[in-house]
Amino acid sequence: MSTGEKSFQRSGDLNARLHAAVPGGAHTYAKGEDQYPAGLAPVITHGLGAHVWDADGNEYVEYGSGLRSVSLGHAHPRVVEAVRRELDRGSNFVRPSVLELEAAERFLGTVRTAEMVKFAKSGSDVTTAAVKLARAVTGRPLVAICADQPFFSTDDWFIAATPMSAGIPAAVSELTVGFPYGDLAATEQVLREHDGNISCLILEPATQHDPPAGYLAGLRDLAHRYGCLLIFDEMITGFRWSETGAQGVYGVTPDLSTFGKALGNGFAVSALAGRRELMERGGLRDSRERVFLLSTTHGAETHSLAAAMAVFDTYETEGVTARLHALGDRLAAGVREVAAAAGVADHVVVRGRASNLVFATLDQQLEPSQEYRTLFLRELILGGVIGPSFVVSAALTTEDIDHTVEVVGRACAVYRKALDAGDPTAWTGGRPVKPVFRRFA
């Protein structure tokens, strides 16, 4: 279907029904209609590999699949087969299943920096459990989050620090403090200011750039010197950096770490992992006061754990991490080339590790612009490419990448016209896309 022939009428109707039934029109804010240009928020019917189809029959090459959770591609046969095998055997029992043990041992056999693991369903489940465990172990109330990173949990201890803090008592927000990424001196100042009260430092070990040399090891030493724990949120870096996460790449072992997203290739499974002496506080073999660590009815559903084990197998046998990096390198090089050819190399900017690419859309003053992001997303969608980022999945082909680069090239030509006009409004199709975290709708 050519650019001018795309219809979004059915998706428009479905979006209206979604807003009538679901607050925000989606179960995840980052998937909301406000994150896409007006009238161009496709409602998906199905996906296969790196392609998805919407309710109007439009086909797209997809990036950032499942908010980075689908790293192998949709309906990956090895994962589907493992899940289907368990569906006929029951999914949830009154006692642990053999599969729970097998999945735990497989996880620990891969993430060798961890000594124990407990599974749950979402990233928020396990990051909150890690924070609770840190508070219990240290006896301290405060949590120090990396203030330069966008998201750790839906729970109060984190959301209280965002512009969407409505409904959270001020007393809760006072229990969370921030520290800057990559700056040990500034972090030590935070620890000194709250000496004896900070239970943990929690951060993503890496985001758009590798950590400065010695930073993660220095942060671990700093945390321990001030009597708190170091927690790595590996929701994104887990599997995308390596099967062992960023801690395996950079050689720094935290006290606790959390995994999710790609762990189940779209199925709901997450993991809290860490040192045995800490994790046992939530168990039955420790003489100290017990911690109600994680107790989730659906935390060990057999089909999700089977999916996770299939993901481990696939990464190992198919060299997925290397493929993600190779695909990302090809995409980044192509986008930079067409952006330069259109004269917008300083305005359409690809950033991040090759396996986890994002793009920035900058205005005439080289400042981030939601209006120019709207223009760019609109041109991509009309060209058959959808995604809030350029985060690749292993299912992408070189043809998919080349098609994406071609569409980006056309988008960059429009971008140049908007820059020359000094105003992108004529090419946005309506209201601009909005940031997820904002105080009012």
C-alpha positions in Angstrom: 0.0 0.0 0.0 1.5 3.3 -1.0 1.9 6.3 1.4 -1.1 8.1 0.1 -3.4 5.1 0.3 -3.1 4.2 3.9 -6.4 4.3 5.9 -6.6 4.6 9.7 -10.3 4.7 10.1 -10.7 1.4 11.9 -7.9 2.2 14.2 -9.5 5.6 14.9 -12.8 3.9 15.8 -11.0 1.4 18.1 -9.1 4.2 19.8 -12.3 5.9 20.6 -13.7 2.7 22.1 -10.4 2.1 24.0 -10.7 5.5 25.7 -14.2 4.8 26.7 -13.2 1.5 28.4 -9.6 2.0 29.4 -8.2 5.1 31.2 -5.7 6.6 28.8 -6.8 4.2 26.0 -3.9 1.8 26.7 -2.7 -0.4 29.6 0.8 1.2 29.4 1.2 4.9 29.2 4.1 4.6 26.8 1.7 2.9 24.3 -0.8 5.7 24.6 -2.4 7.5 21.6 -0.7 10.7 22.8 2.6 9.2 22.0 1.8 9.1 18.3 0.7 11.8 15.8 -2.9 12.8 15.6 -4.9 10.2 13.7 -1.9 7.9 13.3 -2.0 5.7 16.3 -2.5 2.2 14.8 -4.3 -0.4 16.8 -2.5 -3.7 16.3 -4.2 -7.0 15.3 -1.1 -9.3 15.1 2.6 -9.5 14.6 5.0 -12.0 13.0 8.8 -11.6 13.3 9.6 -7.9 12.9 6.3 -7.0 11.2 3.0 -6.0 12.7 -0.4 -5.3 11.1 -3.1 -2.9 12.3 -6.9 -3.1 12.3 -7.0 -1.3 8.9 -4.7 -4.0 7.3 -1.6 -1.7 7.2 1.7 -3.5 7.5 4.7 -2.1 9.4 8.3 -2.8 10.1 8.3 -2.5 13.9 10.9 -1.2 16.3 11.0 -1.2 20.1 8.7 -4.2 20.0 6.7 -4.6 23.2 8.6 -1.7 24.8 11.8 -3.6 24.1 10.5 -6.9 25.4 10.3 -8.8 22.1 13.9 -9.1 21.2 13.5 -12.3 19.1 10.5 -11.1 17.1 6.9 -11.9 17.4 5.7 -15.5 17.6 9.3 -16.9 17.6 8.9 -20.6 16.9 11.1 -21.9 19.6 9.3 -19.8 22.2 5.8 -20.6 20.9 6.6 -24.3 20.9 7.9 -24.2 24.5 4.8 -22.2 25.6 2.4 -24.5 23.7 3.9 -27.6 25.3 3.1 -26.3 28.8 -0.4 -25.1 28.0 -1.8 -28.6 27.9 0.0 -29.5 31.2 -1.5 -26.8 33.5 -0.1 -23.4 34.3 -0.5 -22.8 38.0 -0.5 -25.3 40.9 -0.8 -25.3 44.7 2.9 -26.2 45.0 6.0 -25.3 43.0 6.4 -27.1 39.7 9.5 -28.9 38.5 9.7 -26.2 35.8 10.2 -23.5 38.5 13.3 -25.3 39.7 14.6 -25.8 36.1 14.0 -22.2 35.2 15.8 -20.9 38.3 18.8 -23.2 37.8 18.9 -22.2 34.1 18.8 -18.5 35.0 21.6 -18.9 37.6 23.6 -21.0 35.2 23.5 -18.1 32.8 23.7 -15.0 35.1 26.5 -16.4 37.2 27.0 -13.2 39.1 23.7 -14.1 41.0 23.4 -16.8 43.7 19.6 -16.9 44.0 16.6 -15.8 41.9 12.9 -15.2 42.4 10.5 -14.8 39.5 7.6 -12.4 39.2 5.6 -10.9 36.3 6.7 -7.3 35.9 9.7 -5.1 36.2 8.0 -3.1 38.9 7.4 -6.2 41.0 11.1 -7.0 41.2 12.5 -3.5 41.5 10.2 -2.8 44.4 11.1 -6.1 46.0 14.8 -5.1 45.6 14.2 -1.8 47.3 12.2 -3.4 50.1 14.9 -6.0 50.7 17.6 -3.2 50.8 15.6 -1.3 53.4 15.2 -4.4 55.5 18.8 -5.5 55.3 20.2 -2.0 56.1 17.4 -0.8 58.4 17.4 2.5 56.5 14.4 4.3 54.9 15.8 6.3 52.0 16.2 5.1 48.4 18.6 6.8 46.0 17.6 6.6 42.4 19.6 7.7 39.3 17.9 11.0 38.5 19.1 10.9 34.9 17.2 7.8 34.0 13.5 7.7 33.1 11.8 4.8 34.8 12.2 2.2 37.6 8.7 1.2 38.9 5.0 2.0 38.9 5.2 1.9 42.7 5.1 5.0 45.0 8.8 5.0 45.9 9.6 5.9 42.3 6.4 7.6 40.9 6.6 10.1 43.8 9.7 11.5 42.2 8.0 12.2 38.8 5.5 14.9 37.7 2.7 12.3 37.9 2.9 12.1 41.7 -0.9 12.7 42.3 -2.2 10.4 45.0 1.1 9.8 46.7 1.6 11.4 50.2 4.4 13.9 50.5 5.9 11.8 53.2 6.5 9.0 50.7 8.2 11.4 48.2 10.6 12.5 50.9 12.0 8.9 51.1 13.4 9.1 47.6 16.5 11.1 46.6 18.4 11.4 43.4 22.0 11.1 42.2 23.5 11.8 38.8 24.8 9.1 36.5 28.6 8.9 36.0 29.5 11.4 38.8 31.0 9.6 41.8 31.8 12.9 43.6 28.2 14.2 43.3 26.9 10.8 44.4 29.2 10.8 47.5 27.8 14.2 48.3 24.3 12.8 48.3 25.4 9.9 50.5 27.2 12.3 52.9 24.1 14.5 53.1 21.9 11.6 54.1 24.6 9.6 55.9 23.2 6.5 57.6 19.8 6.8 56.0 20.2 5.6 52.4 19.4 1.9 51.9 20.5 1.5 48.3 21.6 3.1 45.1 19.5 1.9 42.1 20.3 2.6 38.5 20.5 1.1 35.0 24.1 0.3 34.6 24.2 1.8 31.1 21.8 3.6 28.8 22.8 5.5 25.7 26.5 5.4 26.4 28.9 3.0 28.1 29.7 4.0 31.7 32.8 6.0 32.3 35.9 3.8 33.0 35.8 2.6 36.5 32.4 4.2 37.3 30.4 1.1 38.1 33.1 -0.4 40.3 33.6 2.9 42.0 29.8 3.2 42.6 29.8 -0.2 44.2 32.7 0.7 46.4 31.0 4.0 47.3 27.7 2.3 48.2 29.5 -0.3 50.4 31.6 2.4 52.1 28.4 4.2 53.2 26.7 1.0 54.2 24.1 0.7 51.5 23.4 -1.8 48.6 24.0 -1.4 44.9 21.0 -2.5 42.7 21.3 -2.8 38.9 18.0 -2.4 37.0 18.8 -4.7 34.0 15.3 -4.6 32.5 16.7 -3.2 29.2 20.4 -4.1 29.4 19.6 -7.8 30.3 19.9 -9.7 27.0 20.4 -6.6 24.9 23.9 -6.1 26.2 24.5 -9.8 26.8 22.7 -12.7 28.2 24.3 -11.9 31.5 23.3 -8.2 31.3 25.5 -5.2 31.6 27.1 -6.7 34.7 28.5 -9.4 32.6 29.8 -6.9 30.0 31.4 -4.5 32.4 32.5 -7.0 35.0 30.9 -5.4 38.0 28.6 -7.5 40.3 25.9 -5.6 42.2 24.3 -6.8 45.4 21.0 -7.2 43.7 19.8 -7.0 40.1 16.5 -7.1 38.3 15.7 -8.6 34.9 12.6 -8.6 32.7 11.4 -7.5 29.2 13.4 -9.6 26.8 13.6 -12.4 29.4 10.2 -13.8 28.1 10.2 -12.4 24.6 6.9 -10.7 25.3 5.6 -13.2 27.9 5.2 -11.8 31.4 8.2 -12.8 33.5 10.7 -10.9 35.5 13.4 -11.8 38.0 15.1 -10.5 41.2 18.5 -12.0 41.5 21.4 -11.4 44.0 23.6 -12.5 46.8 22.4 -15.5 48.8 22.8 -13.8 52.2 20.5 -11.0 51.1 17.9 -13.1 49.2 17.6 -15.6 52.0 16.0 -12.8 54.1 12.9 -13.5 52.1 13.2 -17.3 52.6 12.8 -20.0 55.3 16.4 -20.7 56.2 17.4 -17.4 57.9 17.1 -16.8 61.6 16.7 -13.0 61.2 13.3 -11.2 60.9 11.7 -12.3 57.7 11.1 -10.1 54.7 7.9 -10.5 52.7 10.0 -10.4 49.5 7.9 -11.6 46.6 4.7 -13.7 46.8 2.8 -13.6 43.5 0.0 -15.9 42.5 1.1 -15.8 38.9 4.8 -15.3 39.4 5.7 -18.8 38.3 3.2 -19.6 35.6 4.7 -22.5 33.7 4.2 -21.1 30.2 6.0 -17.9 31.0 9.0 -19.7 32.6 9.0 -22.1 29.6 9.2 -19.0 27.4 12.2 -17.7 29.4 14.0 -21.0 29.1 13.4 -20.9 25.3 14.8 -17.4 25.2 18.0 -18.6 26.9 18.3 -21.5 24.4 17.7 -19.2 21.5 20.3 -16.6 22.5 22.8 -19.3 23.1 22.3 -21.3 19.9 21.5 -18.4 17.5 24.0 -15.8 18.7 21.2 -13.3 19.2 23.2 -10.6 21.0 25.7 -10.4 18.2 22.9 -10.2 15.6 21.1 -7.4 17.5 24.3 -5.4 17.5 25.0 -6.1 13.8 21.5 -5.0 12.8 21.7 -1.9 14.9 25.0 -1.0 13.4 23.6 -1.3 9.9 20.5 0.8 10.8 22.5 3.5 12.6 24.9 3.9 9.7 22.1 4.1 7.2 20.1 6.7 9.2 23.2 8.8 9.7 23.9 8.7 6.0 20.5 9.7 4.8 20.2 12.4 7.5 23.5 13.9 6.4 22.4 13.7 2.7 19.2 15.7 3.6 21.2 18.2 5.6 19.7 17.3 9.0 22.5 15.3 10.5 22.5 17.6 13.5 18.8 17.4 14.0 17.9 13.7 13.5 20.4 12.0 15.7 20.8 8.3 16.4 22.1 7.5 19.9 22.8 4.5 22.1 24.3 1.0 21.9 23.6 -0.7 18.6 21.3 -3.2 20.2 19.3 -0.4 21.9 19.1 2.6 19.6 17.0 5.7 20.2 16.6 8.8 18.1 16.5 12.4 19.0 14.6 15.1 17.0 16.1 18.5 17.5 14.8 21.9 16.4 16.6 24.9 14.8 18.4 25.6 18.1 19.3 21.9 18.4 17.0 21.5 21.4 14.7 18.4 21.8 11.4 19.1 20.1 8.1 17.2 20.4 6.8 19.0 17.3 9.7 17.7 15.2 9.3 14.3 16.8 5.7 14.3 15.6 6.7 15.2 12.1 9.3 12.4 12.0 7.0 9.7 13.5 4.3 10.7 11.1 6.5 10.2 8.0 7.7 6.9 9.4 4.2 5.6 10.0 3.0 6.7 6.6 6.0 4.9 5.1 5.3 1.6 6.9 7.7 1.9 9.8 6.4 2.1 13.4 8.3 2.5 16.7 9.0 5.1 19.4 12.7 4.2 19.0 15.1 2.3 16.7 15.5 -0.6 19.1 15.9 -3.6 16.9 14.7 -7.2 17.2 16.6 -10.2 15.9 13.7 -10.9 13.4 14.6 -7.9 11.3 16.1 -8.7 7.9 18.6 -6.6 6.0 15.7 -5.8 3.6 13.7 -4.4 6.6 16.6 -2.3 7.6 17.2 -1.0 4.1 13.4 -0.2 3.8 13.6 1.7 7.1 16.5 3.7 5.9 14.7 4.6 2.7 11.7 5.8 4.7 13.9 7.7 7.1 15.5 9.4 4.1 12.1 10.6 2.9 11.3 11.8 6.4 14.6 13.7 6.6 13.7 15.5 3.4 10.5 16.7 4.9 12.3 17.6 8.1 14.6 19.8 6.1 11.7 21.6 4.6 10.3 22.3 8.1 13.6 23.6 9.3 13.9 25.9 6.3 10.3 27.1 7.0 11.2 27.7 10.6 8.0 25.9 11.8 7.1 22.2 11.5 3.4 22.7 12.1 2.4 22.3 8.5 3.9 18.7 8.5 2.7 17.5 11.9 -0.9 16.8 11.0 -2.2 18.2 14.3 -1.3 18.3 18.0 2.3 17.3 18.9 3.1 14.0 20.7 3.6 14.4 24.4 6.0 13.2 27.1 4.7 10.3 29.2 5.4 12.0 32.5 3.5 15.3 32.8 1.2 16.7 35.5 -1.8 17.3 33.3 -3.3 15.6 30.3 
